[in-house]
Amino acid sequence: MNKEIAKWIDQYGSIRWRVMQMIPESKLHPEFGESFLINCFAKQASHLKLLNAIKPHCLAMNYDKASDRIVKQLLKNL
């Protein structure tokens, strides 16, 4: 289990989630796809908490247009 999720459960007692959006790998950058997505989410949705224990790849300092579109669509659907 993800360490951040486990800490959240310990602190609040339970956690629930649902899938908001499925993102095919083909829509992401081939080398830094997940890292770019995490960076973009952290920048554009800083009021929300990502429960990921893994940090973005150290060479992925920024994000791309594809990640920008994905995060904007996700925030629109929230």
C-alpha positions in Angstrom: 0.0 0.0 0.0 1.2 3.5 -0.7 2.9 5.1 2.3 1.0 8.4 2.1 -2.3 6.6 1.9 -1.4 4.5 4.9 -0.5 7.6 6.9 -3.8 9.2 5.8 -5.8 6.2 7.0 -3.9 6.1 10.3 -4.7 9.8 10.9 -8.3 9.9 9.7 -9.5 6.3 10.2 -10.5 5.5 6.6 -10.2 6.7 3.1 -12.4 6.4 0.0 -11.7 7.2 -3.6 -13.1 6.8 -7.0 -11.6 6.9 -10.5 -12.1 10.4 -12.0 -10.2 9.9 -15.2 -8.3 7.1 -17.0 -5.2 8.3 -18.8 -3.7 6.1 -21.4 0.1 5.9 -21.5 0.0 7.0 -25.1 -1.3 10.4 -24.0 1.7 11.1 -21.8 5.2 12.1 -22.5 7.2 8.8 -23.4 10.0 9.5 -20.9 8.6 11.7 -18.2 4.9 11.1 -18.5 4.0 10.5 -14.9 6.5 13.0 -13.6 5.2 15.7 -15.9 1.7 14.9 -14.8 2.6 15.1 -11.1 4.5 18.4 -11.6 1.6 19.9 -13.5 -1.0 18.7 -10.9 1.2 20.1 -8.0 1.4 23.5 -9.7 -2.2 23.9 -10.9 -4.0 22.1 -8.1 -1.8 23.0 -5.1 -5.0 23.1 -2.9 -5.4 19.3 -3.4 -3.1 16.7 -1.9 -1.5 14.0 -4.0 -1.1 10.8 -2.1 1.9 9.5 -4.0 5.0 8.4 -2.2 7.2 8.5 -5.3 8.6 11.9 -6.3 8.8 13.0 -9.9 11.9 12.0 -11.9 14.8 14.4 -11.0 15.2 15.3 -14.7 11.6 16.2 -15.1 11.6 19.8 -13.8 8.6 21.1 -15.7 5.5 19.7 -17.5 4.2 19.5 -21.0 1.0 20.6 -22.8 -0.5 17.1 -22.7 -0.2 17.1 -18.9 -1.6 20.6 -18.8 -4.7 19.5 -20.7 -5.2 16.4 -18.6 -5.0 18.3 -15.3 -7.3 21.1 -16.6 -9.9 18.5 -17.6 -9.6 16.7 -14.3 -10.1 20.0 -12.3 -13.1 20.8 -14.5 -14.7 17.4 -13.7 -14.2 17.9 -9.9 
